[in-house]
């Protein structure tokens, strides 16, 4: 009888098993999408936390946005109870518009985040009605079988929320992005009191932000940044421009306050800034009478009475600041003695683009100020002392570092162990871990990856992009041939060379080398064998690539188009 009760108990415990898996955000900064599951494997219910994107790198030509591959949860979408958006940064909610139709699960978001999502839908012309349930900051509600409570956190955008999930085994706390800022300028500080109450209930697992796991100390406050910006702007004698992340409403307010304090007119340039300002006014984070001028008023102001707030802190080529630096902006020009303040930290991967913009500004005679020169930016993520304090408050049984590259996750794992957590797991995307009941363990590996938004289409990560990389590296040759029904060559071939040098080192036209390769190949194939179109196509393609490789050192992409024409029927 005792043995039967033990077996039944183990079976019951698996019925409320709690698992976690990241489809993005574990091993990278960006692309955040996390899944929590409750129940046995054959009848598990899922809760998704965030659905973000990242931006393409230089080796992904023609692509702007990178999205998470959701094939695992797409197959399980009937068991997806809902999607909670923790805040309105692109790397946490930016993929909703493109990927929600594949999931069709209800979305839960606080008012500012919901407002940002709806504004983005209008801007992108989304016609389908995506259901958004607006929940209040700090509220507790049910999402299917999930008992969820939001926890107010401080970050670099209004209304960031941690997510506390109550389970029979204790609370699972997903921090999302956070820091400990007692004076955040906009919004409320991290809710320490609620976090301590969660600890009293018992925290089974902490899934926590790792972005600044290497940075010692504590993050300065947004209020300190605001004071520093005002002081710098007050000392300027000519035009001042500030560029920052458009979503940072506290920084927008700080720049607006600095404009008032220094008796300058605030001018705003950049569509994203206009959108965020409007949503912030609608939700009460900026006053309804928040006043600023549009960019077309810039030229009417004296140099010492203008303060420009513009997009482009990450060197984006189409943003306002890059166009200003290139001298191509229709309304705004900067020059000798003007100042640009980069009130943002460069995201890894954007260094070249940001440096290019800063160099172009320097060529115009503009003074550039960055966070290396003064307190003009502060991170929205916890440094080491803040992480230690969170662990001291919660005392979790299990720690899972998230939101970071592999090195950040590893460093965070060491910190968690030093804080006294015995069960620490630095995971990679796709690794499914059982958080409860014991034993905590990786129990599965699910498919993960990336897809691209290519224009208006969602395409696999490979395929077209791989071809574009080849095109960028070695160009393309197109060959057009006309053959008769008996394999006879009916006319001179036509060729087109794209992205290929015009001449060899000795001055010989590469087009002539291509023609010679085509002619030699066709003559080497007996007429009766030229009836095999695929044989001719492959032979010409190989010959052309080899001939160019011999004189250039690169093998271009070669496309051979063959038309079979019967002159007697024309």
Buried (B, 14 or more C-beta within 10 A) or exposed (E): EEEEEEEEEEEEBEEBBBBBBBBBBBBBBBBBBBBBBBBEEEEBBBBBBBBBBBBBEEEBBBBBBBBBBBBBBEEBEEBBBBBBBBBBBBBBBBBBBBBBEEBEBBBBBBBBBBBBBBBBBEEEEBEEEBEBEBBEBBEEBEBBBBBBBBBBBBBBBBBBBBBBBBBEBBBBBBBBBBBBBEEBBBBBBBBBEBBEEBBEEBBBBBBBBBBBBBBEEBBBBBBBBBBBBBBBBEEBEBBBBBBBBBBBBBBBBBBBBBBEBBEBBBBBBBBBBBBBBBBBBBBEBBEEEBEBBEBEBBEEBEBEEBBBBBBBBBBBEEBBBBBBBBEEBEBBEBEEEBBBBBBBBBBEBBEEBBEBBBEBBEEBEBBBBBBEEBBBBBBBBBBBEBBBBBBEBBEBBBBBBBBBBEEBBBBBBEBBEEBEBEBBBBBBBBBBBBBBBEEBEBEEEBEBBBBBBBEEEBBBBEEBBEEBBBBEEBBBBBBBBBBBEEBEBEEEBEBEBEBBBEEBEEEEEBBEBBBEBBBEBBEEBEEEEBBEBEEBBEBBBBBBBEBBEEBBEBBBBBBBEBEBEEEEEE
